[in-house]
Amino acid sequence: MSEENVEIMRRSYAAFNRGDIEEIVADVAPDFEYFPPAGVIPGVMGVYRGPEGFRQWSGAFWGEFDDAHIEVHEFVDAGDQVLASLTLRGRGKQSGAESSWTAWELWTVRDGKLVHGQAMTSRDEALEAAGLSE
């Protein structure tokens, strides 16, 4: 099952980079919750729920950045969870400045659907959240 979960995440990031939010939403459970990284996008904080919440978060991300994309460095298989090490990149729509930041996202998959996602800015925090602390 866990290899399937990694494949779901691989597909989701590729779809995000193509701007195909509906492909991702097809794998989002109705009770899905996403906690984005704090302070990355002005006004984006808290929790985004369900497929519509994921659409809202994605829209806010693309609303702030041109050429926005996510480079995945590594997937860590943690059973029903997948930890992704990544770099988000984009050019600010208002400033024109190139931006990039490193993050770790921990995803929980149940019955082939995404039920929880949480972004973190610390590798140690992400490993601990996944139950994989060193």
N, CA, C and O atoms as a GROMACS GRO file, in nm:
protein
  536
    1MET      N    1   0.082  -0.121   0.000
    1MET     CA    2   0.000   0.000   0.000
    1MET      C    3   0.086   0.126   0.000
    1MET      O    4   0.050   0.224  -0.066
    2SER      N    5   0.198   0.128   0.072
    2SER     CA    6   0.275   0.251   0.085
    2SER      C    7   0.338   0.296  -0.047
    2SER      O    8   0.350   0.416  -0.070
    3GLU      N    9   0.378   0.202  -0.134
    3GLU     CA   10   0.429   0.241  -0.265
    3GLU      C   11   0.321   0.312  -0.345
    3GLU      O   12   0.350   0.406  -0.420
    4GLU      N   13   0.197   0.267  -0.329
    4GLU     CA   14   0.085   0.334  -0.396
    4GLU      C   15   0.068   0.476  -0.343
    4GLU      O   16   0.036   0.568  -0.419
    5ASN      N   17   0.090   0.495  -0.214
    5ASN     CA   18   0.077   0.629  -0.155
    5ASN      C   19   0.184   0.723  -0.210
    5ASN      O   20   0.155   0.839  -0.239
    6VAL      N   21   0.306   0.674  -0.224
    6VAL     CA   22   0.413   0.755  -0.283
    6VAL      C   23   0.377   0.791  -0.427
    6VAL      O   24   0.400   0.904  -0.470
    7GLU      N   25   0.321   0.697  -0.501
    7GLU     CA   26   0.283   0.724  -0.640
    7GLU      C   27   0.172   0.830  -0.646
    7GLU      O   28   0.173   0.915  -0.736
    8ILE      N   29   0.077   0.826  -0.554
    8ILE     CA   30  -0.027   0.929  -0.549
    8ILE      C   31   0.038   1.066  -0.532
    8ILE      O   32  -0.002   1.162  -0.599
    9MET      N   33   0.135   1.076  -0.443
    9MET     CA   34   0.200   1.205  -0.420
    9MET      C   35   0.285   1.247  -0.540
    9MET      O   36   0.288   1.365  -0.576
   10ARG      N   37   0.352   1.154  -0.602
   10ARG     CA   38   0.431   1.185  -0.722
   10ARG      C   39   0.339   1.244  -0.830
   10ARG      O   40   0.372   1.346  -0.892
   11ARG      N   41   0.225   1.179  -0.852
   11ARG     CA   42   0.126   1.229  -0.950
   11ARG      C   43   0.073   1.366  -0.911
   11ARG      O   44   0.056   1.454  -0.996
   12SER      N   45   0.047   1.384  -0.782
   12SER     CA   46  -0.010   1.511  -0.734
   12SER      C   47   0.084   1.628  -0.757
   12SER      O   48   0.042   1.734  -0.803
   13TYR      N   49   0.212   1.610  -0.725
   13TYR     CA   50   0.308   1.719  -0.747
   13TYR      C   51   0.324   1.748  -0.896
   13TYR      O   52   0.334   1.864  -0.936
   14ALA      N   53   0.327   1.645  -0.979
   14ALA     CA   54   0.337   1.666  -1.124
   14ALA      C   55   0.214   1.742  -1.174
   14ALA      O   56   0.226   1.832  -1.256
   15ALA      N   57   0.095   1.705  -1.125
   15ALA     CA   58  -0.028   1.775  -1.164
   15ALA      C   59  -0.024   1.920  -1.118
   15ALA      O   60  -0.065   2.010  -1.193
   16PHE      N   61   0.023   1.945  -0.996
   16PHE     CA   62   0.034   2.081  -0.945
   16PHE      C   63   0.122   2.165  -1.037
   16PHE      O   64   0.088   2.278  -1.070
   17ASN      N   65   0.236   2.109  -1.077
   17ASN     CA   66   0.328   2.183  -1.164
   17ASN      C   67   0.269   2.209  -1.302
   17ASN      O   68   0.310   2.304  -1.370
   18ARG      N   69   0.175   2.128  -1.345
   18ARG     CA   70   0.106   2.151  -1.473
   18ARG      C   71  -0.013   2.246  -1.456
   18ARG      O   72  -0.072   2.290  -1.554
   19GLY      N   73  -0.048   2.277  -1.330
   19GLY     CA   74  -0.164   2.360  -1.304
   19GLY      C   75  -0.295   2.283  -1.311
   19GLY      O   76  -0.402   2.342  -1.324
   20ASP      N   77  -0.287   2.151  -1.302
   20ASP     CA   78  -0.406   2.065  -1.312
   20ASP      C   79  -0.457   2.030  -1.172
   20ASP      O   80  -0.439   1.918  -1.124
   21ILE      N   81  -0.520   2.126  -1.111
   21ILE     CA   82  -0.569   2.108  -0.974
   21ILE      C   83  -0.675   2.000  -0.967
   21ILE      O   84  -0.684   1.930  -0.866
   22GLU      N   85  -0.755   1.985  -1.070
   22GLU     CA   86  -0.863   1.886  -1.066
   22GLU      C   87  -0.809   1.743  -1.060
   22GLU      O   88  -0.874   1.656  -1.002
   23GLU      N   89  -0.693   1.718  -1.118
   23GLU     CA   90  -0.633   1.585  -1.105
   23GLU      C   91  -0.597   1.557  -0.959
   23GLU      O   92  -0.616   1.445  -0.911
   24ILE      N   93  -0.546   1.657  -0.890
   24ILE     CA   94  -0.514   1.640  -0.748
   24ILE      C   95  -0.642   1.622  -0.667
   24ILE      O   96  -0.652   1.532  -0.585
   25VAL      N   97  -0.739   1.708  -0.691
   25VAL     CA   98  -0.864   1.705  -0.615
   25VAL      C   99  -0.934   1.569  -0.629
   25VAL      O  100  -1.006   1.527  -0.538
   26ALA      N  101  -0.912   1.501  -0.740
   26ALA     CA  102  -0.971   1.367  -0.757
   26ALA      C  103  -0.919   1.270  -0.651
   26ALA      O  104  -0.985   1.170  -0.621
   27ASP      N  105  -0.802   1.298  -0.593
   27ASP     CA  106  -0.744   1.214  -0.489
   27ASP      C  107  -0.763   1.270  -0.349
   27ASP      O  108  -0.705   1.219  -0.253
   28VAL      N  109  -0.843   1.375  -0.335
   28VAL     CA  110  -0.865   1.439  -0.206
   28VAL      C  111  -0.996   1.390  -0.145
   28VAL      O  112  -1.102   1.395  -0.208
   29ALA      N  113  -0.988   1.342  -0.020
   29ALA     CA  114  -1.106   1.294   0.051
   29ALA      C  115  -1.195   1.413   0.092
   29ALA      O  116  -1.144   1.524   0.109
   30PRO      N  117  -1.325   1.391   0.108
   30PRO     CA  118  -1.414   1.499   0.151
   30PRO      C  119  -1.373   1.560   0.286
   30PRO      O  120  -1.396   1.679   0.308
   31ASP      N  121  -1.313   1.481   0.375
   31ASP     CA  122  -1.274   1.531   0.506
   31ASP      C  123  -1.127   1.574   0.512
   31ASP      O  124  -1.069   1.588   0.620
   32PHE      N  125  -1.067   1.596   0.396
   32PHE     CA  126  -0.927   1.638   0.384
   32PHE      C  127  -0.902   1.767   0.461
   32PHE      O  128  -0.987   1.856   0.465
   33GLU      N  129  -0.782   1.776   0.522
   33GLU     CA  130  -0.737   1.898   0.587
   33GLU      C  131  -0.593   1.925   0.545
   33GLU      O  132  -0.510   1.834   0.545
   34TYR      N  133  -0.563   2.051   0.509
   34TYR     CA  134  -0.428   2.091   0.474
   34TYR      C  135  -0.387   2.211   0.556
   34TYR      O  136  -0.460   2.310   0.566
   35PHE      N  137  -0.268   2.201   0.615
   35PHE     CA  138  -0.210   2.308   0.694
   35PHE      C  139  -0.088   2.360   0.617
   35PHE      O  140   0.017   2.297   0.622
   36PRO      N  141  -0.101   2.474   0.547
   36PRO     CA  142   0.010   2.526   0.465
   36PRO      C  143   0.120   2.584   0.553
   36PRO      O  144   0.100   2.606   0.673
   37PRO      N  145   0.237   2.609   0.493
   37PRO     CA  146   0.346   2.671   0.570
   37PRO      C  147   0.308   2.814   0.608
   37PRO      O  148   0.263   2.891   0.524
   38ALA      N  149   0.328   2.848   0.733
   38ALA     CA  150   0.294   2.982   0.782
   38ALA      C  151   0.390   3.085   0.724
   38ALA      O  152   0.510   3.062   0.715
   39GLY      N  153   0.336   3.199   0.686
   39GLY     CA  154   0.416   3.312   0.645
   39GLY      C  155   0.470   3.311   0.504
   39GLY      O  156   0.539   3.405   0.464
   40VAL      N  157   0.441   3.208   0.426
   40VAL     CA  158   0.493   3.203   0.290
   40VAL      C  159   0.412   3.291   0.196
   40VAL      O  160   0.467   3.366   0.116
   41ILE      N  161   0.281   3.282   0.207
   41ILE     CA  162   0.192   3.361   0.123
   41ILE      C  163   0.110   3.452   0.215
   41ILE      O  164   0.043   3.403   0.305
   42PRO      N  165   0.115   3.584   0.193
   42PRO     CA  166   0.041   3.675   0.278
   42PRO      C  167  -0.108   3.637   0.286
   42PRO      O  168  -0.172   3.613   0.184
   43GLY      N  169  -0.159   3.632   0.407
   43GLY     CA  170  -0.301   3.602   0.427
   43GLY      C  171  -0.336   3.455   0.420
   43GLY      O  172  -0.452   3.418   0.443
   44VAL      N  173  -0.239   3.369   0.390
   44VAL     CA  174  -0.266   3.226   0.382
   44VAL      C  175  -0.219   3.162   0.512
   44VAL      O  176  -0.099   3.154   0.540
   45MET      N  177  -0.316   3.118   0.591
   45MET     CA  178  -0.284   3.054   0.718
   45MET      C  179  -0.404   2.971   0.761
   45MET      O  180  -0.511   2.978   0.701
   46GLY      N  181  -0.385   2.896   0.863
   46GLY     CA  182  -0.496   2.816   0.914
   46GLY      C  183  -0.506   2.683   0.842
   46GLY      O  184  -0.406   2.628   0.794
   47VAL      N  185  -0.627   2.632   0.836
   47VAL     CA  186  -0.650   2.501   0.776
   47VAL      C  187  -0.743   2.516   0.656
   47VAL      O  188  -0.838   2.594   0.658
   48TYR      N  189  -0.715   2.439   0.553
   48TYR     CA  190  -0.798   2.436   0.433
   48TYR      C  191  -0.862   2.298   0.427
   48TYR      O  192  -0.792   2.196   0.432
   49ARG      N  193  -0.995   2.295   0.417
   49ARG     CA  194  -1.067   2.168   0.428
   49ARG      C  195  -1.134   2.126   0.297
   49ARG      O  196  -1.190   2.207   0.223
   50GLY      N  197  -1.126   1.995   0.273
   50GLY     CA  198  -1.195   1.935   0.160
   50GLY      C  199  -1.137   1.976   0.026
   50GLY      O  200  -1.042   2.054   0.020
   51PRO      N  201  -1.194   1.924  -0.081
   51PRO     CA  202  -1.146   1.960  -0.215
   51PRO      C  203  -1.152   2.110  -0.242
   51PRO      O  204  -1.060   2.166  -0.303
   52GLU      N  205  -1.258   2.176  -0.196
   52GLU     CA  206  -1.269   2.321  -0.220
   52GLU      C  207  -1.160   2.397  -0.145
   52GLU      O  208  -1.106   2.495  -0.198
   53GLY      N  209  -1.128   2.354  -0.026
   53GLY     CA  210  -1.020   2.417   0.049
   53GLY      C  211  -0.886   2.403  -0.023
   53GLY      O  212  -0.806   2.496  -0.025
   54PHE      N  213  -0.862   2.286  -0.081
   54PHE     CA  214  -0.738   2.266  -0.155
   54PHE      C  215  -0.735   2.356  -0.278
   54PHE      O  216  -0.630   2.411  -0.312
   55ARG      N  217  -0.849   2.372  -0.344
   55ARG     CA  218  -0.856   2.465  -0.458
   55ARG      C  219  -0.824   2.607  -0.413
   55ARG      O  220  -0.752   2.679  -0.482
   56GLN      N  221  -0.877   2.648  -0.297
   56GLN     CA  222  -0.853   2.784  -0.246
   56GLN      C  223  -0.704   2.806  -0.218
   56GLN      O  224  -0.648   2.908  -0.257
   57TRP      N  225  -0.642   2.709  -0.151
   57TRP     CA  226  -0.500   2.723  -0.120
   57TRP      C  227  -0.418   2.731  -0.248
   57TRP      O  228  -0.332   2.817  -0.261
   58SER      N  229  -0.443   2.645  -0.341
   58SER     CA  230  -0.370   2.643  -0.468
   58SER      C  231  -0.389   2.774  -0.543
   58SER      O  232  -0.294   2.829  -0.599
   59GLY      N  233  -0.512   2.825  -0.543
   59GLY     CA  234  -0.540   2.952  -0.608
   59GLY      C  235  -0.464   3.066  -0.545
   59GLY      O  236  -0.415   3.155  -0.615
   60ALA      N  237  -0.452   3.065  -0.412
   60ALA     CA  238  -0.376   3.169  -0.342
   60ALA      C  239  -0.228   3.161  -0.379
   60ALA      O  240  -0.163   3.263  -0.398
   61PHE      N  241  -0.176   3.039  -0.388
   61PHE     CA  242  -0.036   3.020  -0.425
   61PHE      C  243  -0.010   3.074  -0.565
   61PHE      O  244   0.081   3.153  -0.586
   62TRP      N  245  -0.092   3.031  -0.661
   62TRP     CA  246  -0.075   3.077  -0.799
   62TRP      C  247  -0.110   3.225  -0.814
   62TRP      O  248  -0.062   3.290  -0.907
   63GLY      N  249  -0.192   3.276  -0.725
   63GLY     CA  250  -0.226   3.418  -0.729
   63GLY      C  251  -0.110   3.508  -0.690
   63GLY      O  252  -0.107   3.625  -0.729
   64GLU      N  253  -0.016   3.456  -0.614
   64GLU     CA  254   0.100   3.533  -0.569
   64GLU      C  255   0.223   3.517  -0.659
   64GLU      O  256   0.308   3.606  -0.664
   65PHE      N  257   0.231   3.404  -0.730
   65PHE     CA  258   0.353   3.373  -0.804
   65PHE      C  259   0.327   3.338  -0.949
   65PHE      O  260   0.232   3.266  -0.981
   66ASP      N  261   0.413   3.389  -1.037
   66ASP     CA  262   0.420   3.343  -1.176
   66ASP      C  263   0.523   3.232  -1.180
   66ASP      O  264   0.613   3.225  -1.096
   67ASP      N  265   0.509   3.146  -1.278
   67ASP     CA  266   0.604   3.036  -1.295
   67ASP      C  267   0.622   2.954  -1.168
   67ASP      O  268   0.732   2.904  -1.141
   68ALA      N  269   0.516   2.940  -1.091
   68ALA     CA  270   0.523   2.865  -0.966
   68ALA      C  271   0.536   2.716  -0.995
   68ALA      O  272   0.465   2.660  -1.078
   69HIS      N  273   0.627   2.654  -0.924
   69HIS     CA  274   0.641   2.509  -0.936
   69HIS      C  275   0.709   2.453  -0.812
   69HIS      O  276   0.770   2.526  -0.733
   70ILE      N  277   0.697   2.323  -0.798
   70ILE     CA  278   0.752   2.253  -0.682
   70ILE      C  279   0.850   2.148  -0.732
   70ILE      O  280   0.817   2.064  -0.816
   71GLU      N  281   0.970   2.156  -0.680
   71GLU     CA  282   1.072   2.056  -0.712
   71GLU      C  283   1.080   1.959  -0.594
   71GLU      O  284   1.114   1.998  -0.483
   72VAL      N  285   1.049   1.833  -0.619
   72VAL     CA  286   1.054   1.732  -0.514
   72VAL      C  287   1.193   1.670  -0.512
   72VAL      O  288   1.243   1.624  -0.615
   73HIS      N  289   1.255   1.669  -0.395
   73HIS     CA  290   1.388   1.612  -0.380
   73HIS      C  291   1.383   1.466  -0.336
   73HIS      O  292   1.465   1.385  -0.378
   74GLU      N  293   1.286   1.434  -0.252
   74GLU     CA  294   1.280   1.300  -0.196
   74GLU      C  295   1.141   1.271  -0.141
   74GLU      O  296   1.074   1.359  -0.087
   75PHE      N  297   1.101   1.147  -0.156
   75PHE     CA  298   0.982   1.096  -0.088
   75PHE      C  299   1.028   0.996   0.017
   75PHE      O  300   1.113   0.910  -0.011
   76VAL      N  301   0.974   1.006   0.136
   76VAL     CA  302   1.002   0.909   0.241
   76VAL      C  303   0.872   0.836   0.269
   76VAL      O  304   0.772   0.895   0.310
   77ASP      N  305   0.875   0.707   0.246
   77ASP     CA  306   0.759   0.620   0.266
   77ASP      C  307   0.747   0.590   0.415
   77ASP      O  308   0.837   0.533   0.475
   78ALA      N  309   0.635   0.629   0.473
   78ALA     CA  310   0.611   0.605   0.616
   78ALA      C  311   0.476   0.535   0.634
   78ALA      O  312   0.396   0.576   0.718
   79GLY      N  313   0.452   0.431   0.556
   79GLY     CA  314   0.328   0.355   0.568
   79GLY      C  315   0.211   0.432   0.509
   79GLY      O  316   0.206   0.454   0.388
   80ASP      N  317   0.117   0.473   0.595
   80ASP     CA  318   0.002   0.549   0.545
   80ASP      C  319   0.035   0.698   0.531
   80ASP      O  320  -0.052   0.779   0.498
   81GLN      N  321   0.161   0.732   0.557
   81GLN     CA  322   0.206   0.870   0.541
   81GLN      C  323   0.321   0.875   0.442
   81GLN      O  324   0.398   0.780   0.428
   82VAL      N  325   0.331   0.988   0.374
   82VAL     CA  326   0.441   1.014   0.281
   82VAL      C  327   0.499   1.150   0.317
   82VAL      O  328   0.427   1.250   0.323
   83LEU      N  329   0.629   1.152   0.339
   83LEU     CA  330   0.699   1.276   0.367
   83LEU      C  331   0.771   1.318   0.240
   83LEU      O  332   0.844   1.239   0.181
   84ALA      N  333   0.751   1.442   0.198
   84ALA     CA  334   0.815   1.493   0.077
   84ALA      C  335   0.906   1.609   0.114
   84ALA      O  336   0.865   1.704   0.180
   85SER      N  337   1.030   1.600   0.069
   85SER     CA  338   1.126   1.709   0.082
   85SER      C  339   1.121   1.786  -0.049
   85SER      O  340   1.134   1.727  -0.156
   86LEU      N  341   1.103   1.919  -0.042
   86LEU     CA  342   1.083   1.993  -0.166
   86LEU      C  343   1.129   2.137  -0.159
   86LEU      O  344   1.153   2.192  -0.052
   87THR      N  345   1.140   2.195  -0.276
   87THR     CA  346   1.166   2.338  -0.290
   87THR      C  347   1.054   2.397  -0.374
   87THR      O  348   1.024   2.349  -0.483
   88LEU      N  349   0.992   2.501  -0.323
   88LEU     CA  350   0.890   2.574  -0.396
   88LEU      C  351   0.957   2.695  -0.459
   88LEU      O  352   1.038   2.763  -0.396
   89ARG      N  353   0.923   2.721  -0.584
   89ARG     CA  354   0.985   2.832  -0.657
   89ARG      C  355   0.876   2.912  -0.731
   89ARG      O  356   0.773   2.858  -0.771
   90GLY      N  357   0.903   3.039  -0.747
   90GLY     CA  358   0.814   3.123  -0.824
   90GLY      C  359   0.867   3.265  -0.832
   90GLY      O  360   0.962   3.301  -0.762
   91ARG      N  361   0.806   3.344  -0.917
   91ARG     CA  362   0.840   3.485  -0.931
   91ARG      C  363   0.720   3.566  -0.882
   91ARG      O  364   0.609   3.548  -0.930
   92GLY      N  365   0.745   3.653  -0.787
   92GLY     CA  366   0.638   3.734  -0.730
   92GLY      C  367   0.566   3.814  -0.836
   92GLY      O  368   0.629   3.883  -0.916
   93LYS      N  369   0.433   3.804  -0.838
   93LYS     CA  370   0.355   3.877  -0.940
   93LYS      C  371   0.367   4.027  -0.921
   93LYS      O  372   0.370   4.101  -1.020
   94GLN      N  373   0.374   4.074  -0.798
   94GLN     CA  374   0.382   4.218  -0.776
   94GLN      C  375   0.525   4.270  -0.783
   94GLN      O  376   0.551   4.376  -0.839
   95SER      N  377   0.619   4.194  -0.726
   95SER     CA  378   0.756   4.242  -0.718
   95SER      C  379   0.842   4.199  -0.836
   95SER      O  380   0.939   4.266  -0.871
   96GLY      N  381   0.807   4.087  -0.897
   96GLY     CA  382   0.890   4.031  -1.002
   96GLY      C  383   1.012   3.958  -0.950
   96GLY      O  384   1.091   3.906  -1.028
   97ALA      N  385   1.028   3.954  -0.818
   97ALA     CA  386   1.144   3.889  -0.758
   97ALA      C  387   1.129   3.737  -0.759
   97ALA      O  388   1.021   3.684  -0.732
   98GLU      N  389   1.239   3.669  -0.791
   98GLU     CA  390   1.241   3.523  -0.784
   98GLU      C  391   1.243   3.483  -0.637
   98GLU      O  392   1.314   3.542  -0.556
   99SER      N  393   1.164   3.382  -0.604
   99SER     CA  394   1.158   3.333  -0.467
   99SER      C  395   1.171   3.182  -0.466
   99SER      O  396   1.129   3.114  -0.560
  100SER      N  397   1.229   3.132  -0.361
  100SER     CA  398   1.232   2.987  -0.342
  100SER      C  399   1.245   2.961  -0.192
  100SER      O  400   1.305   3.040  -0.120
  101TRP      N  401   1.189   2.852  -0.149
  101TRP     CA  402   1.202   2.813  -0.010
  101TRP      C  403   1.188   2.662   0.000
  101TRP      O  404   1.120   2.597  -0.080
  102THR      N  405   1.255   2.610   0.099
  102THR     CA  406   1.254   2.467   0.124
  102THR      C  407   1.145   2.435   0.224
  102THR      O  408   1.123   2.509   0.320
  103ALA      N  409   1.078   2.325   0.201
  103ALA     CA  410   0.973   2.282   0.293
  103ALA      C  411   0.967   2.130   0.294
  103ALA      O  412   1.022   2.063   0.206
  104TRP      N  413   0.901   2.079   0.392
  104TRP     CA  414   0.871   1.936   0.401
  104TRP      C  415   0.722   1.926   0.418
  104TRP      O  416   0.663   1.997   0.500
  105GLU      N  417   0.659   1.839   0.343
  105GLU     CA  418   0.515   1.817   0.355
  105GLU      C  419   0.491   1.673   0.394
  105GLU      O  420   0.547   1.580   0.336
  106LEU      N  421   0.408   1.657   0.493
  106LEU     CA  422   0.369   1.524   0.541
  106LEU      C  423   0.225   1.501   0.501
  106LEU      O  424   0.136   1.577   0.538
  107TRP      N  425   0.202   1.395   0.424
  107TRP     CA  426   0.070   1.362   0.371
  107TRP      C  427   0.023   1.230   0.430
  107TRP      O  428   0.101   1.136   0.443
  108THR      N  429  -0.102   1.224   0.466
  108THR     CA  430  -0.163   1.100   0.513
  108THR      C  431  -0.263   1.054   0.408
  108THR      O  432  -0.347   1.132   0.362
  109VAL      N  433  -0.253   0.928   0.371
  109VAL     CA  434  -0.340   0.869   0.269
  109VAL      C  435  -0.420   0.757   0.334
  109VAL      O  436  -0.366   0.671   0.404
  110ARG      N  437  -0.550   0.758   0.309
  110ARG     CA  438  -0.639   0.653   0.359
  110ARG      C  439  -0.727   0.606   0.244
  110ARG      O  440  -0.794   0.687   0.180
  111ASP      N  441  -0.726   0.477   0.219
  111ASP     CA  442  -0.808   0.419   0.111
  111ASP      C  443  -0.785   0.489  -0.022
  111ASP      O  444  -0.879   0.512  -0.098
  112GLY      N  445  -0.659   0.523  -0.051
  112GLY     CA  446  -0.624   0.584  -0.179
  112GLY      C  447  -0.659   0.731  -0.191
  112GLY      O  448  -0.650   0.787  -0.300
  113LYS      N  449  -0.699   0.795  -0.081
  113LYS     CA  450  -0.736   0.937  -0.083
  113LYS      C  451  -0.651   1.015   0.017
  113LYS      O  452  -0.617   0.965   0.124
  114LEU      N  453  -0.617   1.139  -0.019
  114LEU     CA  454  -0.546   1.227   0.072
  114LEU      C  455  -0.642   1.275   0.180
  114LEU      O  456  -0.749   1.329   0.149
  115VAL      N  457  -0.605   1.255   0.306
  115VAL     CA  458  -0.692   1.299   0.415
  115VAL      C  459  -0.629   1.409   0.500
  115VAL      O  460  -0.698   1.480   0.572
  116HIS      N  461  -0.496   1.423   0.490
  116HIS     CA  462  -0.429   1.524   0.572
  116HIS      C  463  -0.299   1.564   0.505
  116HIS      O  464  -0.227   1.480   0.452
  117GLY      N  465  -0.269   1.692   0.509
  117GLY     CA  466  -0.141   1.743   0.461
  117GLY      C  467  -0.094   1.853   0.553
  117GLY      O  468  -0.173   1.936   0.598
  118GLN      N  469   0.035   1.853   0.581
  118GLN     CA  470   0.090   1.955   0.668
  118GLN      C  471   0.227   1.994   0.615
  118GLN      O  472   0.311   1.908   0.591
  119ALA      N  473   0.249   2.123   0.598
  119ALA     CA  474   0.378   2.173   0.554
  119ALA      C  475   0.458   2.222   0.674
  119ALA      O  476   0.404   2.284   0.765
  120MET      N  477   0.587   2.193   0.670
  120MET     CA  478   0.676   2.234   0.778
  120MET      C  479   0.803   2.292   0.718
  120MET      O  480   0.839   2.260   0.604
  121THR      N  481   0.870   2.376   0.792
  121THR     CA  482   0.991   2.439   0.742
  121THR      C  483   1.117   2.377   0.800
  121THR      O  484   1.228   2.414   0.762
  122SER      N  485   1.102   2.283   0.891
  122SER     CA  486   1.215   2.220   0.955
  122SER      C  487   1.216   2.070   0.926
  122SER      O  488   1.114   2.002   0.944
  123ARG      N  489   1.329   2.018   0.881
  123ARG     CA  490   1.342   1.876   0.855
  123ARG      C  491   1.318   1.794   0.982
  123ARG      O  492   1.248   1.693   0.979
  124ASP      N  493   1.376   1.839   1.094
  124ASP     CA  494   1.359   1.766   1.220
  124ASP      C  495   1.212   1.761   1.262
  124ASP      O  496   1.163   1.658   1.308
  125GLU      N  497   1.142   1.874   1.245
  125GLU     CA  498   0.999   1.879   1.278
  125GLU      C  499   0.920   1.781   1.191
  125GLU      O  500   0.830   1.713   1.239
  126ALA      N  501   0.955   1.776   1.063
  126ALA     CA  502   0.885   1.687   0.970
  126ALA      C  503   0.910   1.541   1.005
  126ALA      O  504   0.817   1.460   1.006
  127LEU      N  505   1.036   1.507   1.033
  127LEU     CA  506   1.066   1.368   1.071
  127LEU      C  507   0.994   1.329   1.200
  127LEU      O  508   0.943   1.218   1.211
  128GLU      N  509   0.991   1.420   1.295
  128GLU     CA  510   0.921   1.391   1.421
  128GLU      C  511   0.771   1.371   1.397
  128GLU      O  512   0.711   1.280   1.452
  129ALA      N  513   0.712   1.458   1.314
  129ALA     CA  514   0.569   1.447   1.285
  129ALA      C  515   0.537   1.315   1.215
  129ALA      O  516   0.428   1.260   1.233
  130ALA      N  517   0.631   1.263   1.137
  130ALA     CA  518   0.612   1.136   1.067
  130ALA      C  519   0.648   1.016   1.154
  130ALA      O  520   0.633   0.901   1.112
  131GLY      N  521   0.696   1.043   1.276
  131GLY     CA  522   0.738   0.935   1.365
  131GLY      C  523   0.870   0.874   1.323
  131GLY      O  524   0.897   0.758   1.351
  132LEU      N  525   0.954   0.954   1.255
  132LEU     CA  526   1.081   0.904   1.203
  132LEU      C  527   1.201   0.982   1.259
  132LEU      O  528   1.308   0.981   1.200
  133SER      N  529   1.183   1.049   1.373
  133SER     CA  530   1.291   1.133   1.424
  133SER      C  531   1.417   1.051   1.448
  133SER      O  532   1.413   0.934   1.487
  134GLU      N  533   1.527   1.117   1.422
  134GLU     CA  534   1.659   1.049   1.431
  134GLU      C  535   1.713   1.053   1.571
  134GLU      O  536   1.821   1.001   1.596
   0.00000   0.00000   0.00000
